[in-house]
């Protein structure tokens, strides 16, 4: 089911793509999709080009994809290993019970919705549940300095 569901979602996406997101299926692995995302305007990540990989589980769409950035993206909701911390990428509540059931993955969600949520994290990070505490503190205290750090790390 996973390859078929993914193929349908990608066909639908290519008919109406997001402006700053390129999705490119992996030619050798039907359960992986490469992505390029341009940081949204009016954010510390504005214009920054970020690449990554979507990994689709065997039981997709019943389990969520995994979204991982290739490079270190200094962001409150992205772990230092590049993995995105987003409630809809969980199919069960974590042990802390922080996320509500309504915020978790549902098979009716698709990659476009996932990436709209990720783009929204760049516009308005979730500072209540940071994956990167240092990025969270810097975002709260000094967005200008954060923007300089991001550019020095991603676009040398």
MDTraj code that builds the backbone (N, CA, C; nanometers):
import mdtraj as md
import numpy as np

residues = "UNK UNK UNK UNK UNK UNK UNK UNK UNK UNK UNK UNK UNK UNK UNK UNK UNK UNK UNK UNK UNK UNK UNK UNK UNK UNK UNK UNK UNK UNK UNK UNK UNK UNK UNK UNK UNK UNK UNK UNK UNK UNK UNK UNK UNK UNK UNK UNK UNK UNK UNK UNK UNK UNK UNK UNK UNK UNK UNK UNK UNK UNK UNK UNK UNK UNK UNK UNK UNK UNK UNK UNK UNK UNK UNK UNK UNK UNK UNK UNK UNK UNK UNK UNK UNK UNK UNK UNK UNK UNK UNK UNK UNK UNK UNK UNK UNK UNK UNK UNK UNK UNK UNK UNK UNK UNK UNK UNK UNK UNK UNK UNK UNK UNK UNK UNK UNK UNK UNK UNK UNK UNK UNK UNK UNK UNK UNK UNK UNK UNK UNK UNK UNK UNK UNK UNK UNK UNK UNK UNK UNK UNK UNK UNK UNK UNK UNK UNK UNK UNK UNK UNK UNK UNK UNK UNK".split()
xyz = np.array([
    [0.0825, -0.1201, 0.0000],
    [0.0000, 0.0000, 0.0000],
    [0.0864, 0.1259, 0.0000],
    [0.2027, 0.1223, 0.0642],
    [0.2814, 0.2437, 0.0836],
    [0.3271, 0.3072, -0.0471],
    [0.3823, 0.2282, -0.1400],
    [0.4294, 0.2848, -0.2678],
    [0.3129, 0.3412, -0.3483],
    [0.2030, 0.2688, -0.3490],
    [0.0858, 0.3119, -0.4243],
    [0.0299, 0.4427, -0.3665],
    [0.0174, 0.4488, -0.2341],
    [-0.0337, 0.5697, -0.1690],
    [0.0595, 0.6886, -0.1940],
    [0.1894, 0.6643, -0.1821],
    [0.2868, 0.7705, -0.2054],
    [0.2804, 0.8195, -0.3499],
    [0.2735, 0.7274, -0.4440],
    [0.2681, 0.7644, -0.5858],
    [0.1457, 0.8524, -0.6135],
    [0.0315, 0.8161, -0.5572],
    [-0.0905, 0.8961, -0.5754],
    [-0.0730, 1.0364, -0.5163],
    [-0.0143, 1.0436, -0.3982],
    [0.0061, 1.1735, -0.3338],
    [0.1022, 1.2607, -0.4139],
    [0.2066, 1.1992, -0.4669],
    [0.3030, 1.2773, -0.5453],
    [0.2403, 1.3275, -0.6744],
    [0.1615, 1.2441, -0.7407],
    [0.0917, 1.2897, -0.8617],
    [0.0037, 1.4105, -0.8305],
    [-0.0690, 1.4017, -0.7217],
    [-0.1565, 1.5119, -0.6797],
    [-0.0734, 1.6358, -0.6462],
    [0.0386, 1.6155, -0.5773],
    [0.1249, 1.7278, -0.5403],
    [0.1788, 1.7985, -0.6644],
    [0.2256, 1.7217, -0.7622],
    [0.2854, 1.7817, -0.8821],
    [0.1838, 1.8611, -0.9633],
    [0.0549, 1.8319, -0.9465],
    [-0.0492, 1.9103, -1.0132],
    [-0.0646, 2.0486, -0.9496],
    [-0.0351, 2.0593, -0.8202],
    [-0.0504, 2.1849, -0.7473],
    [0.0597, 2.1961, -0.6403],
    [0.1848, 2.2179, -0.6834],
    [0.2965, 2.2180, -0.5879],
    [0.3011, 2.3458, -0.5042],
    [0.3704, 2.3355, -0.3913],
    [0.3973, 2.4528, -0.3085],
    [0.5098, 2.5325, -0.3729],
    [0.5044, 2.6628, -0.3591],
    [0.5976, 2.7523, -0.4281],
    [0.7447, 2.7269, -0.3935],
    [0.7747, 2.7056, -0.2687],
    [0.9148, 2.6946, -0.2255],
    [0.9548, 2.5536, -0.1844],
    [0.8884, 2.4532, -0.2434],
    [0.9186, 2.3143, -0.2097],
    [0.9280, 2.2308, -0.3366],
    [1.0400, 2.1613, -0.3508],
    [1.0572, 2.0663, -0.4608],
    [1.0633, 1.9266, -0.4007],
    [0.9785, 1.8387, -0.4500],
    [0.9819, 1.6983, -0.4108],
    [1.0327, 1.6173, -0.5289],
    [1.1252, 1.5262, -0.5029],
    [1.1841, 1.4458, -0.6089],
    [1.1939, 1.3007, -0.5626],
    [1.1108, 1.2128, -0.6202],
    [1.1154, 1.0718, -0.5807],
    [1.2544, 1.0121, -0.6041],
    [1.2959, 0.9245, -0.5136],
    [1.4225, 0.8541, -0.5269],
    [1.4051, 0.7470, -0.6348],
    [1.4931, 0.7454, -0.7315],
    [1.4788, 0.6539, -0.8445],
    [1.5040, 0.5082, -0.8074],
    [1.5825, 0.4833, -0.7041],
    [1.6165, 0.3456, -0.6684],
    [1.5370, 0.2926, -0.5485],
    [1.4746, 0.3798, -0.4727],
    [1.3982, 0.3385, -0.3551],
    [1.2644, 0.4104, -0.3568],
    [1.1593, 0.3381, -0.3857],
    [1.0256, 0.3951, -0.3978],
    [0.9675, 0.4471, -0.2682],
    [1.0371, 0.4236, -0.1568],
    [0.9879, 0.4702, -0.0279],
    [1.0669, 0.5901, 0.0248],
    [1.1404, 0.6562, -0.0642],
    [1.2154, 0.7753, -0.0254],
    [1.1881, 0.8873, -0.1257],
    [1.1795, 1.0080, -0.0728],
    [1.1578, 1.1265, -0.1556],
    [1.2554, 1.2336, -0.1068],
    [1.3345, 1.2865, -0.1984],
    [1.4246, 1.3964, -0.1656],
    [1.3453, 1.5264, -0.1731],
    [1.3809, 1.6220, -0.0885],
    [1.3126, 1.7507, -0.0950],
    [1.4121, 1.8651, -0.0852],
    [1.3713, 1.9763, -0.1440],
    [1.4423, 2.1026, -0.1305],
    [1.3388, 2.2045, -0.0868],
    [1.3675, 2.2709, 0.0239],
    [1.2775, 2.3695, 0.0811],
    [1.3521, 2.5014, 0.0934],
    [1.2890, 2.6092, 0.0496],
    [1.3464, 2.7433, 0.0642],
    [1.2803, 2.8076, 0.1855],
    [1.3630, 2.8572, 0.2764],
    [1.3111, 2.9200, 0.3979],
    [1.2151, 3.0338, 0.3672],
    [1.1031, 3.0399, 0.4389],
    [1.0005, 3.1416, 0.4138],
    [1.0511, 3.2844, 0.4401],
    [0.9998, 3.3771, 0.3613],
    [1.0316, 3.5194, 0.3799],
    [0.9933, 3.5651, 0.5198],
    [1.0586, 3.6701, 0.5650],
    [1.0316, 3.7330, 0.6950],
    [1.0578, 3.6398, 0.8126],
    [1.1479, 3.5434, 0.7936],
    [1.1904, 3.4557, 0.9027],
    [1.3433, 3.4558, 0.9046],
    [1.4046, 3.4105, 1.0120],
    [1.5511, 3.4005, 1.0123],
    [1.6056, 3.3062, 0.9046],
    [1.5209, 3.2180, 0.8519],
    [1.5615, 3.1216, 0.7489],
    [1.5260, 3.1693, 0.6079],
    [1.4849, 3.2931, 0.5930],
    [1.4404, 3.3485, 0.4659],
    [1.5426, 3.3254, 0.3542],
    [1.4978, 3.2586, 0.2492],
    [1.5815, 3.2355, 0.1317],
    [1.6860, 3.1265, 0.1457],
    [1.6991, 3.0680, 0.2627],
    [1.7978, 2.9617, 0.2832],
    [1.7471, 2.8335, 0.2174],
    [1.8320, 2.7716, 0.1383],
    [1.7967, 2.6474, 0.0693],
    [1.8351, 2.5298, 0.1574],
    [1.7349, 2.4457, 0.1888],
    [1.7551, 2.3315, 0.2775],
    [1.7103, 2.2048, 0.2068],
    [1.7926, 2.1032, 0.2139],
    [1.7625, 1.9750, 0.1500],
    [1.7399, 1.8681, 0.2544],
    [1.6679, 1.7660, 0.2145],
    [1.6436, 1.6574, 0.3079],
    [1.5803, 1.5376, 0.2419],
    [1.5378, 1.4454, 0.3265],
    [1.4844, 1.3182, 0.2800],
    [1.3574, 1.2834, 0.3569],
    [1.2578, 1.2387, 0.2826],
    [1.1354, 1.1844, 0.3403],
    [1.1478, 1.0328, 0.3312],
    [1.1318, 0.9651, 0.4434],
    [1.1332, 0.8186, 0.4448],
    [0.9919, 0.7713, 0.4753],
    [0.9408, 0.6894, 0.3856],
    [0.8037, 0.6400, 0.3962],
    [0.8064, 0.4999, 0.4575],
    [0.7300, 0.4761, 0.5645],
    [0.7276, 0.3422, 0.6245],
    [0.6495, 0.2432, 0.5376],
    [0.6733, 0.1166, 0.5592],
    [0.6067, 0.0115, 0.4814],
    [0.4544, 0.0176, 0.4937],
    [0.4040, 0.0595, 0.6091],
    [0.2591, 0.0607, 0.6295],
    [0.1960, 0.1988, 0.6066],
    [0.2647, 0.2842, 0.5322],
    [0.2128, 0.4158, 0.4964],
    [0.0864, 0.3976, 0.4137],
    [-0.0170, 0.4704, 0.4353],
    [-0.0320, 0.5929, 0.5137],
    [-0.0789, 0.5715, 0.6581],
    [-0.0732, 0.4479, 0.7062],
    [-0.1198, 0.4216, 0.8427],
    [-0.0178, 0.4643, 0.9479],
    [0.1072, 0.4780, 0.9063],
    [0.2122, 0.5324, 0.9923],
    [0.2720, 0.6542, 0.9230],
    [0.3212, 0.7502, 1.0012],
    [0.3710, 0.8752, 0.9426],
    [0.5076, 0.8600, 0.8766],
    [0.5366, 0.9487, 0.7826],
    [0.6716, 0.9508, 0.7249],
    [0.7700, 1.0098, 0.8259],
    [0.8966, 0.9913, 0.7985],
    [1.0030, 1.0544, 0.8756],
    [1.0641, 1.1614, 0.7863],
    [1.0814, 1.2809, 0.8392],
    [1.1376, 1.3919, 0.7625],
    [1.2701, 1.4313, 0.8277],
    [1.3778, 1.4257, 0.7503],
    [1.5105, 1.4571, 0.8037],
    [1.5824, 1.5514, 0.7075],
    [1.6326, 1.6614, 0.7608],
    [1.7134, 1.7542, 0.6808],
    [1.8547, 1.6982, 0.6684],
    [1.9163, 1.7170, 0.5508],
    [2.0519, 1.6667, 0.5254],
    [2.1566, 1.7403, 0.6069],
    [2.1384, 1.8694, 0.6209],
    [2.2386, 1.9503, 0.6898],
    [2.1838, 1.9953, 0.8248],
    [2.2716, 2.0500, 0.9066],
    [2.2301, 2.1007, 1.0362],
    [2.1465, 2.2265, 1.0169],
    [2.0196, 2.2163, 1.0454],
    [1.9297, 2.3306, 1.0385],
    [1.9055, 2.3754, 1.1820],
    [1.9599, 2.4905, 1.2161],
    [1.9495, 2.5422, 1.3525],
    [1.8104, 2.6006, 1.3711],
    [1.7224, 2.5231, 1.4321],
    [1.5812, 2.5592, 1.4444],
    [1.5269, 2.4983, 1.5737],
    [1.4385, 2.5699, 1.6433],
    [1.3851, 2.5169, 1.7686],
    [1.3174, 2.3806, 1.7573],
    [1.2600, 2.3482, 1.6420],
    [1.1849, 2.2235, 1.6276],
    [1.2512, 2.1211, 1.5367],
    [1.3826, 2.1358, 1.5189],
    [1.4589, 2.0378, 1.4405],
    [1.5756, 1.9918, 1.5272],
    [1.5820, 1.8606, 1.5476],
    [1.6904, 1.8035, 1.6278],
    [1.8237, 1.8249, 1.5563],
    [1.9320, 1.8158, 1.6302],
    [2.0646, 1.8388, 1.5719],
    [2.0994, 1.7350, 1.4652],
    [2.0315, 1.6191, 1.4653],
    [2.0546, 1.5193, 1.3609],
    [1.9693, 1.5445, 1.2361],
    [1.8910, 1.6543, 1.2360],
    [1.8105, 1.6922, 1.1204],
    [1.6669, 1.6457, 1.1241],
    [1.6308, 1.5613, 1.2191],
    [1.4942, 1.5097, 1.2269],
    [1.3988, 1.6186, 1.2745],
    [1.2831, 1.6266, 1.2090],
    [1.1823, 1.7279, 1.2410],
    [1.0966, 1.6809, 1.3576],
    [1.0778, 1.7696, 1.4553],
    [0.9916, 1.7431, 1.5704],
    [0.8573, 1.8113, 1.5438],
    [0.7596, 1.7308, 1.5093],
    [0.6282, 1.7824, 1.4723],
    [0.5241, 1.6779, 1.5120],
    [0.4213, 1.7202, 1.5809],
    [0.3235, 1.6247, 1.6348],
    [0.2601, 1.5368, 1.5276],
    [0.2328, 1.5898, 1.4097],
    [0.1675, 1.5065, 1.3085],
    [0.2611, 1.4004, 1.2506],
    [0.3885, 1.4035, 1.2891],
    [0.4810, 1.2984, 1.2465],
    [0.4914, 1.1873, 1.3516],
    [0.4015, 1.1916, 1.4489],
    [0.3928, 1.0859, 1.5503],
    [0.2615, 1.0119, 1.5317],
    [0.2645, 0.8791, 1.5464],
    [0.1379, 0.8061, 1.5346],
    [0.0830, 0.7646, 1.6702],
    [0.1556, 0.7972, 1.7753],
    [0.1035, 0.7772, 1.9106],
    [0.1635, 0.8848, 1.9995],
    [0.0956, 0.9126, 2.1051],
    [0.1415, 1.0168, 2.1957],
    [0.2719, 0.9752, 2.2621],
    [0.3581, 1.0724, 2.2842],
    [0.4836, 1.0430, 2.3538],
    [0.4549, 1.0166, 2.5010],
    [0.5556, 0.9692, 2.5720],
    [0.5355, 0.9321, 2.7124],
    [0.5007, 1.0504, 2.8025],
    [0.5303, 1.1720, 2.7587],
    [0.4976, 1.2884, 2.8410],
    [0.3501, 1.3261, 2.8290],
    [0.2854, 1.2786, 2.7246],
    [0.1457, 1.3138, 2.7030],
    [0.1273, 1.4565, 2.6568],
    [0.2365, 1.5188, 2.6065],
    [0.2307, 1.6594, 2.5657],
    [0.1331, 1.6812, 2.4505],
    [0.1351, 1.5906, 2.3530],
    [0.0511, 1.6089, 2.2342],
    [-0.0860, 1.5462, 2.2547],
    [-0.1866, 1.6149, 2.2051],
    [-0.3229, 1.5635, 2.2076],
    [-0.3419, 1.4645, 2.0927],
    [-0.4330, 1.3730, 2.1094],
    [-0.4630, 1.2734, 2.0058],
    [-0.4963, 1.3402, 1.8720],
    [-0.5673, 1.4520, 1.8777],
    [-0.6083, 1.5224, 1.7555],
    [-0.4910, 1.5828, 1.6790],
    [-0.3734, 1.5950, 1.7444],
    [-0.2553, 1.6544, 1.6813],
    [-0.1653, 1.5506, 1.6140],
    [-0.1959, 1.4238, 1.6312],
    [-0.1086, 1.3166, 1.5832],
    [-0.1413, 1.2772, 1.4397],
    [-0.0548, 1.1931, 1.3826],
    [-0.0697, 1.1450, 1.2453],
    [-0.2031, 1.0743, 1.2244],
    [-0.2607, 1.1002, 1.1078],
    [-0.3813, 1.0311, 1.0615],
    [-0.3577, 0.9890, 0.9170],
    [-0.4086, 0.8753, 0.8757],
    [-0.3880, 0.8296, 0.7373],
    [-0.4439, 0.9243, 0.6318],
    [-0.5297, 1.0159, 0.6710],
    [-0.5859, 1.1111, 0.5742],
    [-0.4898, 1.2253, 0.5426],
    [-0.3824, 1.2389, 0.6212],
    [-0.2827, 1.3435, 0.5949],
    [-0.1950, 1.3015, 0.4774],
    [-0.1364, 1.3991, 0.4098],
    [-0.0459, 1.3683, 0.2987],
    [0.0795, 1.4543, 0.3088],
    [0.1733, 1.4325, 0.2174],
    [0.3006, 1.5040, 0.2233],
    [0.2840, 1.6551, 0.2093],
    [0.1885, 1.6978, 0.1306],
    [0.1681, 1.8417, 0.1146],
    [0.1273, 1.9042, 0.2478],
    [0.0378, 1.8400, 0.3190],
    [-0.0044, 1.8914, 0.4494],
    [0.1129, 1.8894, 0.5471],
    [0.1915, 1.7819, 0.5452],
    [0.3087, 1.7727, 0.6328],
    [0.4029, 1.8892, 0.6058],
    [0.4316, 1.9159, 0.4787],
    [0.5246, 2.0247, 0.4475],
    [0.4644, 2.1622, 0.4740],
    [0.3353, 2.1774, 0.4611],
    [0.2726, 2.3043, 0.5014],
    [0.2936, 2.3268, 0.6508],
    [0.2837, 2.2199, 0.7295],
    [0.3082, 2.2309, 0.8746],
    [0.4545, 2.2618, 0.9034],
    [0.5459, 2.2008, 0.8274],
    [0.6886, 2.2279, 0.8463],
    [0.7193, 2.3734, 0.8103],
    [0.6643, 2.4201, 0.6997],
    [0.6836, 2.5602, 0.6603],
    [0.6293, 2.6518, 0.7694],
    [0.5153, 2.6148, 0.8255],
    [0.4587, 2.6949, 0.9341],
    [0.5504, 2.6966, 1.0563],
    [0.6233, 2.5874, 1.0816],
    [0.7196, 2.5855, 1.1922],
    [0.8314, 2.6877, 1.1705],
    [0.8675, 2.7118, 1.0458],
    [0.9689, 2.8135, 1.0180],
    [0.9116, 2.9538, 1.0390],
    [0.7835, 2.9695, 1.0116],
    [0.7182, 3.0988, 1.0300],
    [0.6902, 3.1238, 1.1787],
    [0.6457, 3.0197, 1.2458],
    [0.6094, 3.0304, 1.3873],
    [0.6521, 2.9035, 1.4615],
    [0.7787, 2.8964, 1.5037],
    [0.8263, 2.7772, 1.5746],
    [0.7451, 2.7497, 1.7014],
    [0.7354, 2.6219, 1.7352],
    [0.6694, 2.5809, 1.8589],
    [0.7727, 2.5886, 1.9711],
    [0.7713, 2.6970, 2.0430],
    [0.8703, 2.7201, 2.1486],
    [0.8348, 2.6483, 2.2786],
    [0.7163, 2.5909, 2.2844],
    [0.6745, 2.5168, 2.4037],
    [0.7290, 2.3747, 2.4040],
    [0.7711, 2.3259, 2.2879],
    [0.8210, 2.1888, 2.2772],
    [0.9437, 2.1861, 2.1867],
    [1.0542, 2.2467, 2.2324],
    [1.1717, 2.2546, 2.1455],
    [1.2477, 2.1222, 2.1344],
    [1.2998, 2.0969, 2.0155],
    [1.3895, 1.9841, 1.9919],
    [1.5336, 2.0308, 2.0075],
    [1.5550, 2.1610, 1.9900],
    [1.6876, 2.2207, 2.0025],
    [1.6746, 2.3416, 2.0951],
    [1.7116, 2.3209, 2.2202],
    [1.6935, 2.4256, 2.3211],
    [1.7754, 2.5504, 2.2910],
    [1.8984, 2.5330, 2.2414],
    [1.9819, 2.6496, 2.2089],
    [1.9167, 2.7353, 2.1006],
    [1.8630, 2.6712, 1.9980],
    [1.7949, 2.7452, 1.8910],
    [1.6696, 2.8143, 1.9446],
    [1.6014, 2.7485, 2.0355],
    [1.4806, 2.8062, 2.0953],
    [1.5143, 2.9328, 2.1726],
    [1.6173, 2.9258, 2.2553],
    [1.6574, 3.0423, 2.3355],
    [1.7012, 3.1568, 2.2446],
    [1.7786, 3.1257, 2.1411],
    [1.8256, 3.2305, 2.0508],
    [1.7091, 3.2908, 1.9735],
    [1.6126, 3.2070, 1.9320],
    [1.4958, 3.2582, 1.8610],
    [1.4188, 3.3558, 1.9500],
    [1.4016, 3.3207, 2.0767],
    [1.3291, 3.4081, 2.1696],
    [1.4029, 3.5390, 2.1951],
    [1.5356, 3.5305, 2.2075],
    [1.6128, 3.6450, 2.2556],
    [1.6732, 3.7337, 2.1472],
    [1.7096, 3.6757, 2.0325],
    [1.7833, 3.7556, 1.9336],
    [1.7702, 3.6948, 1.7934],
    [1.6596, 3.7226, 1.7271],
    [1.6342, 3.6669, 1.5935],
    [1.7357, 3.7144, 1.4902],
    [1.7855, 3.8354, 1.5065],
    [1.8840, 3.8891, 1.4119],
    [2.0140, 3.8083, 1.4199],
    [2.0590, 3.7803, 1.5396],
    [2.1801, 3.6998, 1.5587],
    [2.1565, 3.5565, 1.5099],
    [2.0365, 3.5054, 1.5320],
    [2.0002, 3.3727, 1.4834],
    [2.0108, 3.3669, 1.3313],
    [1.9594, 3.4681, 1.2634],
    [1.9655, 3.4722, 1.1169],
    [2.1104, 3.4721, 1.0682],
    [2.1978, 3.5465, 1.1357],
    [2.3400, 3.5482, 1.0981],
    [2.4024, 3.4101, 1.1164],
    [2.3703, 3.3443, 1.2268],
    [2.4246, 3.2109, 1.2540],
    [2.3763, 3.1106, 1.1493],
    [2.2491, 3.1170, 1.1148],
    [2.1922, 3.0257, 1.0154],
    [2.2634, 3.0410, 0.8817],
    [2.2829, 3.1637, 0.8384],
    [2.3489, 3.1875, 0.7102],
    [2.4958, 3.1417, 0.7118],
    [2.5607, 3.1579, 0.8247],
    [2.7019, 3.1156, 0.8323],
    [2.7138, 2.9637, 0.8307],
    [2.6117, 2.8928, 0.8815],
    [2.6159, 2.7459, 0.8843],
    [2.5704, 2.6824, 0.7532],
    [2.4732, 2.7434, 0.6867],
    [2.4150, 2.6811, 0.5679],
    [2.4695, 2.7335, 0.4363],
    [2.5049, 2.8589, 0.4324],
    [2.5501, 2.9195, 0.3080],
    [2.6844, 2.9874, 0.3289],
    [2.7926, 2.9091, 0.3441],
    [2.9241, 2.9700, 0.3714],
    [2.9736, 3.0572, 0.2572],
])
top = md.Topology()
chain = top.add_chain()
for i, resn in enumerate(residues, 1):
    res = top.add_residue(resn, chain, resSeq=i)
    for name in ("N", "CA", "C"):
        top.add_atom(name, md.element.get_by_symbol(name[0]), res)
traj = md.Trajectory(xyz[None], top)
